[in-house]
Amino acid sequence: MGMLHVGRITRIDLPDAVLAHVHAVLIAKLRVHEPVLVGWISPDGRRDEVLVHPSMSLVVRYDADDAVGLDRAWLERLMRSANGVGGLQLTPDMIDAMRALGAAGAGAPAGAVEPAS
């Protein structure tokens, strides 16, 4: 389980495969100076949201040392979500589906994007 620290505000625990995709989307948005709303379900069952702004620091800590391959279809789906009115909503169903993608990821799936070195 990796961690995404957003400024000094919050920490989001996500499986590495999910975190890699969310990280890529956030970096894409922040590179063009666009804030993005990120929502998730906290461990206590509440829905949390944070507006990630380009002036905030992001710290990403992966559980494993291995780079995670990125799936183009998931990146596009997450980017559409991030560009929408509701922002990037990390629902339990989405996280489970992306976790399964990471578990099957020993061989690169169709549409895979190599991780940046």
Residue frames as a rotation matrix with the C-alpha (Angstrom) as fourth column:
MET 1
0.591 0.806 0.000 0.00
0.806 -0.591 0.000 0.00
0.000 0.000 -1.000 0.00
GLY 2
-0.495 -0.750 0.439 1.51
0.756 -0.620 -0.208 3.29
0.428 0.229 0.874 -1.11
MET 3
0.120 0.484 -0.867 0.81
0.814 -0.548 -0.194 6.74
-0.569 -0.682 -0.459 0.25
LEU 4
-0.149 -0.069 0.986 -0.01
0.681 -0.730 0.052 10.08
0.717 0.680 0.156 -1.32
HIS 5
-0.173 0.038 -0.984 0.64
0.836 -0.522 -0.167 13.03
-0.520 -0.852 0.059 0.98
VAL 6
0.185 0.317 0.930 -1.05
0.747 -0.660 0.077 16.24
0.639 0.681 -0.359 -0.15
GLY 7
0.062 -0.269 0.961 0.71
-0.343 -0.910 -0.232 19.20
0.937 -0.316 -0.149 1.44
ARG 8
-0.939 -0.307 0.155 0.29
-0.231 0.228 -0.946 19.04
0.255 -0.924 -0.286 5.18
ILE 9
-0.254 0.955 0.150 -3.43
-0.951 -0.275 0.142 18.43
0.177 -0.107 0.978 4.79
THR 10
0.618 0.651 0.440 -3.97
-0.679 0.725 -0.118 14.74
-0.396 -0.226 0.890 4.27
ARG 11
-0.688 -0.726 0.027 -2.61
-0.640 0.623 0.450 11.31
-0.343 0.293 -0.893 3.43
ILE 12
0.524 0.809 -0.266 -4.34
-0.839 0.438 -0.322 8.88
-0.144 0.392 0.909 1.09
ASP 13
-0.432 -0.608 0.666 -3.38
-0.457 0.784 0.420 5.19
-0.777 -0.123 -0.617 1.25
LEU 14
0.615 0.583 -0.531 -3.71
-0.744 0.205 -0.636 3.45
-0.263 0.786 0.560 -2.12
PRO 15
0.616 -0.421 0.666 -2.41
0.414 0.892 0.181 0.24
-0.671 0.164 0.723 -3.68
ASP 16
-0.319 -0.888 -0.332 0.74
0.126 -0.387 0.913 0.93
-0.939 0.250 0.235 -5.71
ALA 17
-0.629 0.113 0.770 -0.95
0.772 0.213 0.599 0.25
-0.096 0.971 -0.221 -9.08
VAL 18
0.497 0.861 0.109 -3.71
0.858 -0.506 0.086 2.75
0.129 0.051 -0.990 -8.26
LEU 19
0.518 -0.365 -0.774 -1.27
0.313 -0.761 0.568 5.27
-0.796 -0.536 -0.280 -6.79
ALA 20
-0.569 -0.792 0.222 0.89
0.478 -0.099 0.873 5.21
-0.669 0.603 0.435 -9.93
HIS 21
-0.309 0.542 0.781 -2.10
0.890 -0.124 0.439 6.11
0.335 0.831 -0.444 -12.11
VAL 22
0.749 0.590 -0.302 -3.39
0.663 -0.679 0.316 8.80
-0.019 -0.436 -0.900 -9.74
HIS 23
0.134 -0.814 -0.565 0.14
0.389 -0.482 0.785 10.23
-0.912 -0.325 0.252 -9.46
ALA 24
-0.680 -0.410 0.608 0.44
0.690 -0.077 0.720 10.45
-0.249 0.909 0.335 -13.26
VAL 25
0.141 0.831 0.539 -2.91
0.862 -0.370 0.346 12.24
0.487 0.416 -0.768 -13.57
LEU 26
0.762 0.121 -0.636 -2.12
0.525 -0.691 0.497 14.71
-0.380 -0.712 -0.591 -10.78
ILE 27
-0.259 -0.931 -0.258 1.28
0.436 -0.351 0.828 15.53
-0.862 0.102 0.497 -12.29
ALA 28
-0.529 0.118 0.840 -0.34
0.834 -0.113 0.540 16.09
0.159 0.987 -0.039 -15.71
LYS 29
0.551 0.817 0.170 -2.86
0.741 -0.572 0.351 18.50
0.384 -0.067 -0.921 -14.19
LEU 30
0.693 -0.290 -0.660 -0.37
0.411 -0.592 0.693 20.33
-0.592 -0.752 -0.291 -11.99
ARG 31
-0.373 -0.874 0.312 2.15
0.762 -0.096 0.640 20.76
-0.530 0.477 0.702 -14.81
VAL 32
-0.466 0.283 0.838 -0.36
0.620 -0.572 0.537 23.01
0.631 0.770 0.091 -16.58
HIS 33
-0.990 -0.069 0.120 -1.16
-0.041 -0.685 -0.728 24.77
0.133 -0.725 0.675 -13.31
GLU 34
-0.134 0.990 -0.037 -4.66
-0.473 -0.031 0.881 23.32
0.871 0.136 0.472 -12.98
PRO 35
-0.612 0.031 0.790 -6.00
-0.758 0.261 -0.598 22.44
-0.225 -0.965 -0.137 -9.54
VAL 36
-0.385 0.507 -0.771 -7.86
-0.298 0.723 0.623 19.15
0.874 0.469 -0.127 -9.25
LEU 37
0.124 0.533 0.837 -10.42
-0.992 0.047 0.117 17.94
0.023 -0.845 0.535 -6.75
VAL 38
-0.584 -0.313 -0.749 -9.62
-0.289 0.942 -0.168 14.45
0.758 0.119 -0.641 -5.40
GLY 39
0.156 0.710 0.686 -12.20
-0.980 0.024 0.198 12.44
0.124 -0.703 0.700 -3.47
TRP 40
-0.530 -0.322 -0.784 -11.99
-0.218 0.946 -0.241 9.06
0.820 0.044 -0.571 -1.74
ILE 41
0.713 0.699 -0.056 -13.57
-0.197 0.275 0.941 6.97
0.673 -0.660 0.334 0.98
SER 42
-0.141 -0.787 0.600 -11.53
-0.880 -0.178 -0.440 7.12
0.453 -0.590 -0.668 4.19
PRO 43
-0.778 -0.241 -0.580 -10.88
-0.045 0.942 -0.332 3.99
0.626 -0.232 -0.744 6.29
ASP 44
-0.875 0.483 -0.033 -13.64
0.058 0.037 -0.998 5.05
-0.481 -0.875 -0.060 8.70
GLY 45
-0.350 0.759 0.549 -16.15
0.889 0.454 -0.062 5.05
-0.296 0.466 -0.834 5.82
ARG 46
0.397 0.484 -0.780 -16.50
0.238 -0.875 -0.422 8.80
-0.886 -0.018 -0.463 5.35
ARG 47
0.537 -0.191 0.822 -16.11
0.823 -0.096 -0.560 10.51
0.186 0.977 0.106 2.00
ASP 48
0.220 -0.570 -0.792 -13.17
0.378 -0.698 0.608 12.90
-0.899 -0.433 0.062 1.97
GLU 49
0.683 -0.070 0.727 -12.14
0.695 -0.245 -0.676 15.43
0.226 0.967 -0.119 -0.66
VAL 50
0.142 -0.668 -0.730 -9.18
0.414 -0.630 0.657 17.72
-0.899 -0.395 0.187 -1.09
LEU 51
0.995 0.081 0.049 -8.56
0.083 -0.484 -0.871 20.38
-0.047 0.872 -0.488 -3.72
VAL 52
0.224 -0.971 0.083 -5.00
0.761 0.228 0.607 19.80
-0.608 -0.073 0.790 -4.89
HIS 53
0.964 0.073 -0.254 -3.49
-0.045 -0.901 -0.431 23.08
-0.260 0.427 -0.866 -6.04
PRO 54
0.656 -0.750 0.085 -0.23
0.341 0.194 -0.920 23.58
0.674 0.632 0.384 -7.98
SER 55
0.151 -0.627 0.764 1.27
-0.634 -0.655 -0.411 25.45
0.758 -0.422 -0.496 -5.03
MET 56
0.710 0.164 0.685 0.87
-0.668 0.464 0.582 22.40
-0.222 -0.871 0.439 -2.75
SER 57
-0.462 -0.874 -0.153 3.55
-0.887 0.456 0.072 19.81
0.007 0.169 -0.986 -2.28
LEU 58
0.782 0.581 -0.228 2.82
-0.585 0.809 0.056 16.20
0.217 0.089 0.972 -3.18
VAL 59
-0.425 -0.848 0.317 4.81
-0.886 0.461 0.043 13.36
-0.182 -0.263 -0.948 -1.67
VAL 60
0.662 0.585 -0.468 4.28
-0.684 0.727 -0.059 9.93
0.306 0.359 0.882 -3.16
ARG 61
-0.409 -0.756 0.512 5.68
-0.879 0.477 0.003 6.89
-0.246 -0.449 -0.859 -1.40
TYR 62
0.315 0.447 -0.837 5.32
-0.698 0.706 0.115 3.50
0.643 0.549 0.535 -3.06
ASP 63
0.735 0.027 0.677 5.34
-0.553 0.601 0.577 0.29
-0.392 -0.799 0.456 -1.06
ALA 64
0.659 -0.486 0.574 7.40
0.575 0.818 0.032 -1.65
-0.485 0.309 0.818 -3.62
ASP 65
-0.122 -0.826 -0.550 10.64
-0.029 -0.551 0.834 -0.60
-0.992 0.118 0.044 -5.28
ASP 66
-0.595 -0.095 0.798 9.50
0.710 0.403 0.577 -1.80
-0.376 0.910 -0.172 -8.71
ALA 67
-0.831 0.331 -0.447 8.11
-0.464 -0.856 0.229 0.72
-0.307 0.398 0.865 -11.16
VAL 68
-0.200 0.867 0.457 4.45
0.297 0.498 -0.815 0.15
-0.934 -0.027 -0.357 -11.99
GLY 69
-0.885 -0.011 0.466 3.34
0.465 -0.090 0.881 0.00
0.032 0.996 0.084 -15.62
LEU 70
-0.561 0.706 -0.433 0.54
-0.309 -0.664 -0.681 2.39
-0.768 -0.248 0.590 -16.51
ASP 71
-0.418 0.550 0.723 -2.55
0.816 0.578 0.031 1.42
-0.401 0.603 -0.690 -18.47
ARG 72
-0.983 -0.045 0.177 -3.52
0.135 -0.830 0.541 4.00
0.122 0.555 0.823 -21.07
ALA 73
-0.236 0.971 0.045 -7.26
0.355 0.043 0.934 3.26
0.905 0.236 -0.355 -20.79
TRP 74
0.305 0.319 -0.897 -7.21
0.948 -0.009 0.319 3.83
0.093 -0.948 -0.305 -17.02
LEU 75
-0.675 -0.583 -0.452 -5.15
0.607 -0.787 0.110 7.01
-0.420 -0.199 0.885 -17.41
GLU 76
-0.835 0.414 0.362 -7.71
0.071 -0.572 0.817 8.35
0.545 0.708 0.448 -19.87
ARG 77
0.124 0.927 -0.353 -10.61
0.603 0.212 0.769 7.37
0.788 -0.308 -0.533 -17.60
LEU 78
0.083 -0.168 -0.982 -9.00
0.962 -0.246 0.123 9.04
-0.262 -0.955 0.141 -14.58
MET 79
-0.896 -0.438 -0.076 -8.12
0.394 -0.861 0.321 12.16
-0.206 0.258 0.944 -16.59
ARG 80
-0.448 0.820 0.356 -11.75
0.215 -0.288 0.933 12.48
0.868 0.495 -0.047 -17.75
SER 81
0.385 0.565 -0.730 -12.83
0.835 0.122 0.536 12.20
0.392 -0.816 -0.425 -14.14
ALA 82
-0.295 -0.609 -0.736 -10.26
0.845 -0.526 0.096 14.79
-0.446 -0.593 0.670 -13.04
ASN 83
-0.969 -0.084 0.231 -11.47
0.206 -0.791 0.576 17.18
0.134 0.606 0.784 -15.74
GLY 84
-0.191 0.981 0.031 -15.12
0.572 0.086 0.815 16.79
0.798 0.173 -0.578 -14.73
VAL 85
0.170 0.396 0.902 -17.09
-0.413 -0.803 0.430 18.90
0.895 -0.446 0.028 -12.30
GLY 86
0.953 0.293 0.081 -16.86
-0.206 0.428 0.880 16.25
0.224 -0.855 0.468 -9.54
GLY 87
0.213 -0.959 0.188 -13.09
-0.976 -0.202 0.076 15.89
-0.035 -0.200 -0.979 -9.87
LEU 88
-0.354 -0.493 -0.795 -11.05
-0.482 0.824 -0.297 12.71
0.802 0.278 -0.529 -9.53
GLN 89
0.333 0.585 0.740 -13.26
-0.943 0.193 0.272 10.44
0.016 -0.788 0.616 -7.45
LEU 90
-0.647 -0.639 -0.416 -11.48
-0.573 0.768 -0.288 7.32
0.503 0.052 -0.863 -6.19
THR 91
0.383 0.884 0.269 -14.43
-0.897 0.286 0.337 5.04
0.221 -0.370 0.902 -5.54
PRO 92
-0.021 -0.365 0.931 -13.94
-0.609 0.743 0.277 1.63
-0.793 -0.561 -0.238 -3.92
ASP 93
0.756 0.345 0.557 -15.07
0.194 0.694 -0.694 -0.06
-0.625 0.632 0.457 -7.18
MET 94
0.869 -0.483 -0.110 -12.52
-0.331 -0.401 -0.854 1.90
0.368 0.779 -0.508 -9.20
ILE 95
0.100 -0.871 0.481 -9.74
-0.992 -0.047 0.120 1.11
-0.082 -0.489 -0.868 -6.73
ASP 96
0.222 0.047 0.974 -10.62
-0.272 0.962 0.016 -2.60
-0.936 -0.269 0.227 -6.78
ALA 97
0.949 0.166 0.267 -10.62
0.203 0.322 -0.924 -2.70
-0.239 0.932 0.272 -10.59
MET 98
0.637 -0.771 0.006 -7.28
-0.583 -0.487 -0.651 -0.92
0.505 0.411 -0.759 -10.77
ARG 99
0.085 -0.571 0.817 -5.84
-0.864 0.366 0.346 -3.13
-0.497 -0.735 -0.462 -8.01
ALA 100
0.594 0.209 0.777 -6.80
0.097 0.940 -0.328 -6.16
-0.798 0.270 0.538 -10.12
LEU 101
0.956 -0.294 -0.012 -5.03
-0.082 -0.228 -0.970 -4.57
0.283 0.928 -0.242 -13.08
GLY 102
0.263 -0.903 0.339 -1.88
-0.938 -0.322 -0.131 -4.24
0.228 -0.284 -0.932 -10.97
ALA 103
0.162 -0.154 0.975 -2.13
-0.548 0.807 0.218 -7.83
-0.820 -0.570 0.047 -9.73
ALA 104
0.771 0.161 0.616 -2.37
0.365 0.681 -0.635 -9.07
-0.522 0.715 0.466 -13.30
GLY 105
0.910 -0.287 -0.300 0.42
-0.401 -0.798 -0.451 -6.73
-0.110 0.530 -0.841 -14.33
ALA 106
0.214 -0.875 0.434 3.32
0.082 0.459 0.885 -9.19
-0.973 -0.154 0.170 -14.49
GLY 107
-0.484 -0.246 0.840 2.79
0.856 0.066 0.513 -9.07
-0.182 0.967 0.179 -18.26
ALA 108
-0.866 0.129 -0.483 2.04
-0.116 -0.992 -0.057 -5.62
-0.486 0.007 0.874 -19.61
PRO 109
0.005 0.946 0.324 -1.65
0.520 0.274 -0.809 -5.28
-0.854 0.173 -0.491 -20.56
ALA 110
-0.150 0.044 0.988 -2.72
0.959 -0.237 0.156 -4.04
0.241 0.970 -0.007 -23.96
GLY 111
0.582 0.365 0.727 -2.41
0.315 -0.925 0.212 -0.29
0.750 0.105 -0.653 -23.99
ALA 112
0.645 -0.390 -0.657 0.26
0.711 -0.009 0.703 -0.28
-0.280 -0.921 0.272 -21.30
VAL 113
0.760 -0.482 0.436 2.54
-0.209 -0.816 -0.539 2.69
0.616 0.318 -0.721 -20.99
GLU 114
0.104 -0.796 -0.597 6.05
0.715 0.477 -0.511 2.13
0.692 -0.373 0.618 -19.70
PRO 115
0.787 0.133 -0.602 6.79
0.574 -0.513 0.638 3.83
-0.224 -0.848 -0.480 -16.38
ALA 116
0.777 -0.529 0.342 9.04
-0.253 -0.760 -0.599 6.87
0.576 0.378 -0.724 -16.53
SER 117
0.376 -0.723 -0.580 12.59
0.814 0.557 -0.165 6.27
0.442 -0.410 0.798 -15.41
